[in-house]
Amino acid sequence: MNEKDHNKIASVQGAIDTENKYIYMRKREGKKHQEWDLIYQKDWIEEPGKGEMNTDFGFRVDKDFYIVSSLGSGRYIDYVTRNLVIKTQNGRASQKWYFHQQTRTIRGRSTNQSIDIHNSGKSNHL
């Protein structure tokens, strides 16, 4: 991966806040269509273990969270037929994500698969 690849960030296709817009890797522009909030399903109040904060990555281990677009409607990243899109919150497992400590990746709760950039990181598609 060369230096210019490190400035890419997950972006909503066309910066348009509508259902089923694809999520792509694009050059960082610092705009709303590239901003995301993580919302944990439940607040963490337990002792360390499952749900422990991984301070190197900033995630709680194996705790469900949602990834929410900062665009006006606050749509959630959803997994639809091998693609990531933004959709209105619907409570389905396809919108739940978690941090997998062993692989240090974000995985979908519905598929148990990691978010991946196609073509070994050489594509814009997630």
VEXGU-95746 format. One record per residue (C-alpha): residue number from 1; residue in one letter; x, y, z. Coordinates in pm, 1 decimal. Example, Ala and Ser with C-alpha at 12.3 -4.5 7.8 and 13.67 -1.06 7.14 Angstrom:
// residues 2
<atom num="1" residu="A" c1="1230.0" c2="-450.0" c3="780.0"/>
<atom num="2" residu="S" c1="1367.0" c2="-106.0" c3="714.0"/>
// end
This chain:
// residues 126
<atom num="1" residu="M" c1="0.0" c2="0.0" c3="0.0"/>
<atom num="2" residu="N" c1="152.4" c2="332.2" c3="-94.0"/>
<atom num="3" residu="E" c1="130.2" c2="658.8" c3="101.3"/>
<atom num="4" residu="K" c1="-166.1" c2="799.1" c3="-93.3"/>
<atom num="5" residu="D" c1="-376.5" c2="493.0" c3="-1.5"/>
<atom num="6" residu="H" c1="-355.1" c2="588.8" c3="367.7"/>
<atom num="7" residu="N" c1="-567.2" c2="900.7" c3="311.9"/>
<atom num="8" residu="K" c1="-875.9" c2="705.8" c3="203.7"/>
<atom num="9" residu="I" c1="-1185.8" c2="687.8" c3="420.2"/>
<atom num="10" residu="A" c1="-1529.3" c2="520.3" c3="403.0"/>
<atom num="11" residu="S" c1="-1758.6" c2="753.4" c3="207.6"/>
<atom num="12" residu="V" c1="-2124.1" c2="755.1" c3="106.0"/>
<atom num="13" residu="Q" c1="-2160.8" c2="733.5" c3="-273.1"/>
<atom num="14" residu="G" c1="-2214.9" c2="1077.1" c3="-425.8"/>
<atom num="15" residu="A" c1="-2243.8" c2="1233.4" c3="-77.0"/>
<atom num="16" residu="I" c1="-2619.9" c2="1177.8" c3="-114.0"/>
<atom num="17" residu="D" c1="-2832.5" c2="1090.0" c3="189.9"/>
<atom num="18" residu="T" c1="-3070.7" c2="831.3" c3="42.0"/>
<atom num="19" residu="E" c1="-3151.4" c2="467.1" c3="110.2"/>
<atom num="20" residu="N" c1="-2915.4" c2="199.7" c3="-25.5"/>
<atom num="21" residu="K" c1="-2632.9" c2="433.9" c3="-127.9"/>
<atom num="22" residu="Y" c1="-2308.5" c2="235.0" c3="-147.4"/>
<atom num="23" residu="I" c1="-2014.3" c2="290.8" c3="83.7"/>
<atom num="24" residu="Y" c1="-1681.1" c2="336.1" c3="-96.2"/>
<atom num="25" residu="M" c1="-1323.7" c2="421.3" c3="-1.5"/>
<atom num="26" residu="R" c1="-1240.3" c2="771.9" c3="-119.0"/>
<atom num="27" residu="K" c1="-980.9" c2="1041.1" c3="-58.5"/>
<atom num="28" residu="R" c1="-1040.4" c2="1216.6" c3="274.3"/>
<atom num="29" residu="E" c1="-1237.8" c2="1535.8" c3="212.9"/>
<atom num="30" residu="G" c1="-1342.0" c2="1616.9" c3="569.3"/>
<atom num="31" residu="K" c1="-1713.1" c2="1635.3" c3="481.3"/>
<atom num="32" residu="K" c1="-2029.8" c2="1489.2" c3="635.3"/>
<atom num="33" residu="H" c1="-2051.3" c2="1196.1" c3="392.7"/>
<atom num="34" residu="Q" c1="-1722.5" c2="1070.9" c3="541.5"/>
<atom num="35" residu="E" c1="-1811.9" c2="1115.4" c3="909.6"/>
<atom num="36" residu="W" c1="-1944.7" c2="826.6" c3="1118.0"/>
<atom num="37" residu="D" c1="-2057.4" c2="774.6" c3="1476.6"/>
<atom num="38" residu="L" c1="-2032.9" c2="443.8" c3="1660.2"/>
<atom num="39" residu="I" c1="-2327.7" c2="372.8" c3="1888.1"/>
<atom num="40" residu="Y" c1="-2288.0" c2="82.3" c3="2127.1"/>
<atom num="41" residu="Q" c1="-2594.7" c2="-128.6" c3="2179.3"/>
<atom num="42" residu="K" c1="-2563.5" c2="-112.0" c3="2558.0"/>
<atom num="43" residu="D" c1="-2346.7" c2="99.2" c3="2782.7"/>
<atom num="44" residu="W" c1="-2039.6" c2="-77.5" c3="2916.5"/>
<atom num="45" residu="I" c1="-2058.7" c2="-116.1" c3="3292.8"/>
<atom num="46" residu="E" c1="-1896.9" c2="-457.3" c3="3347.4"/>
<atom num="47" residu="E" c1="-1544.6" c2="-544.6" c3="3453.8"/>
<atom num="48" residu="P" c1="-1293.1" c2="-609.3" c3="3170.5"/>
<atom num="49" residu="G" c1="-1335.0" c2="-922.6" c3="2961.4"/>
<atom num="50" residu="K" c1="-1580.2" c2="-954.4" c3="2677.0"/>
<atom num="51" residu="G" c1="-1658.5" c2="-590.2" c3="2614.8"/>
<atom num="52" residu="E" c1="-1319.3" c2="-468.0" c3="2737.9"/>
<atom num="53" residu="M" c1="-1188.0" c2="-154.8" c3="2568.0"/>
<atom num="54" residu="N" c1="-900.0" c2="-219.2" c3="2330.4"/>
<atom num="55" residu="T" c1="-714.0" c2="106.9" c3="2384.5"/>
<atom num="56" residu="D" c1="-491.5" c2="60.3" c3="2077.2"/>
<atom num="57" residu="F" c1="-791.3" c2="48.9" c3="1844.2"/>
<atom num="58" residu="G" c1="-1054.5" c2="233.1" c3="2049.1"/>
<atom num="59" residu="F" c1="-1315.7" c2="-44.9" c3="2034.4"/>
<atom num="60" residu="R" c1="-1482.7" c2="-256.4" c3="2298.1"/>
<atom num="61" residu="V" c1="-1414.0" c2="-623.2" c3="2224.2"/>
<atom num="62" residu="D" c1="-1711.5" c2="-819.7" c3="2087.1"/>
<atom num="63" residu="K" c1="-1966.9" c2="-550.5" c3="2182.7"/>
<atom num="64" residu="D" c1="-2232.0" c2="-470.0" c3="1924.9"/>
<atom num="65" residu="F" c1="-2235.0" c2="-120.7" c3="1778.4"/>
<atom num="66" residu="Y" c1="-2388.1" c2="60.2" c3="1484.1"/>
<atom num="67" residu="I" c1="-2201.9" c2="279.9" c3="1235.0"/>
<atom num="68" residu="V" c1="-2412.6" c2="587.6" c3="1167.0"/>
<atom num="69" residu="S" c1="-2366.1" c2="838.8" c3="885.7"/>
<atom num="70" residu="S" c1="-2332.0" c2="1204.2" c3="982.4"/>
<atom num="71" residu="L" c1="-2546.3" c2="1299.7" c3="683.9"/>
<atom num="72" residu="G" c1="-2881.5" c2="1454.2" c3="783.4"/>
<atom num="73" residu="S" c1="-3092.9" c2="1139.1" c3="815.7"/>
<atom num="74" residu="G" c1="-2842.7" c2="947.5" c3="1031.1"/>
<atom num="75" residu="R" c1="-2867.2" c2="626.8" c3="828.9"/>
<atom num="76" residu="Y" c1="-2683.7" c2="314.1" c3="944.1"/>
<atom num="77" residu="I" c1="-2427.6" c2="112.3" c3="748.6"/>
<atom num="78" residu="D" c1="-2603.6" c2="-206.9" c3="642.8"/>
<atom num="79" residu="Y" c1="-2476.7" c2="-523.1" c3="473.5"/>
<atom num="80" residu="V" c1="-2683.4" c2="-601.3" c3="160.5"/>
<atom num="81" residu="T" c1="-2584.5" c2="-872.7" c3="-89.9"/>
<atom num="82" residu="R" c1="-2208.2" c2="-846.1" c3="-25.0"/>
<atom num="83" residu="N" c1="-2209.1" c2="-464.8" c3="-32.4"/>
<atom num="84" residu="L" c1="-2219.2" c2="-193.8" c3="233.0"/>
<atom num="85" residu="V" c1="-2493.7" c2="65.7" c3="195.0"/>
<atom num="86" residu="I" c1="-2662.4" c2="325.1" c3="416.2"/>
<atom num="87" residu="K" c1="-3017.5" c2="248.6" c3="531.2"/>
<atom num="88" residu="T" c1="-3266.4" c2="375.1" c3="784.3"/>
<atom num="89" residu="Q" c1="-3221.9" c2="200.6" c3="1121.5"/>
<atom num="90" residu="N" c1="-3427.9" c2="-120.0" c3="1112.6"/>
<atom num="91" residu="G" c1="-3304.5" c2="-334.6" c3="1403.7"/>
<atom num="92" residu="R" c1="-3172.0" c2="-611.9" c3="1177.9"/>
<atom num="93" residu="A" c1="-2845.9" c2="-788.6" c3="1256.0"/>
<atom num="94" residu="S" c1="-2711.6" c2="-670.2" c3="917.7"/>
<atom num="95" residu="Q" c1="-2668.8" c2="-325.7" c3="1078.2"/>
<atom num="96" residu="K" c1="-2481.6" c2="-454.2" c3="1384.9"/>
<atom num="97" residu="W" c1="-2102.3" c2="-459.1" c3="1396.7"/>
<atom num="98" residu="Y" c1="-1840.8" c2="-561.1" c3="1651.8"/>
<atom num="99" residu="F" c1="-1465.1" c2="-549.9" c3="1701.7"/>
<atom num="100" residu="H" c1="-1301.3" c2="-894.2" c3="1667.7"/>
<atom num="101" residu="Q" c1="-994.4" c2="-894.2" c3="1891.2"/>
<atom num="102" residu="Q" c1="-808.9" c2="-1189.4" c3="1732.8"/>
<atom num="103" residu="T" c1="-808.8" c2="-1042.9" c3="1380.7"/>
<atom num="104" residu="R" c1="-833.2" c2="-677.7" c3="1490.2"/>
<atom num="105" residu="T" c1="-1109.3" c2="-616.3" c3="1238.1"/>
<atom num="106" residu="I" c1="-1465.7" c2="-487.4" c3="1240.2"/>
<atom num="107" residu="R" c1="-1705.3" c2="-774.5" c3="1167.3"/>
<atom num="108" residu="G" c1="-2071.9" c2="-787.2" c3="1080.0"/>
<atom num="109" residu="R" c1="-2285.6" c2="-958.4" c3="1341.0"/>
<atom num="110" residu="S" c1="-2509.1" c2="-1115.4" c3="1072.6"/>
<atom num="111" residu="T" c1="-2222.4" c2="-1261.6" c3="867.0"/>
<atom num="112" residu="N" c1="-1930.0" c2="-1280.3" c3="1110.7"/>
<atom num="113" residu="Q" c1="-1717.0" c2="-1145.4" c3="823.9"/>
<atom num="114" residu="S" c1="-1476.9" c2="-853.2" c3="839.8"/>
<atom num="115" residu="I" c1="-1517.5" c2="-529.7" c3="649.3"/>
<atom num="116" residu="D" c1="-1273.1" c2="-558.8" c3="363.1"/>
<atom num="117" residu="I" c1="-1155.6" c2="-341.3" c3="76.1"/>
<atom num="118" residu="H" c1="-1191.1" c2="-537.0" c3="-249.7"/>
<atom num="119" residu="N" c1="-885.7" c2="-639.7" c3="-450.7"/>
<atom num="120" residu="S" c1="-651.3" c2="-651.3" c3="-149.5"/>
<atom num="121" residu="G" c1="-706.4" c2="-280.8" c3="-76.2"/>
<atom num="122" residu="K" c1="-645.6" c2="-162.8" c3="-432.5"/>
<atom num="123" residu="S" c1="-1015.0" c2="-90.1" c3="-498.9"/>
<atom num="124" residu="N" c1="-1256.3" c2="169.9" c3="-364.7"/>
<atom num="125" residu="H" c1="-1525.1" c2="-92.4" c3="-297.8"/>
<atom num="126" residu="L" c1="-1587.7" c2="-228.4" c3="53.3"/>
// end
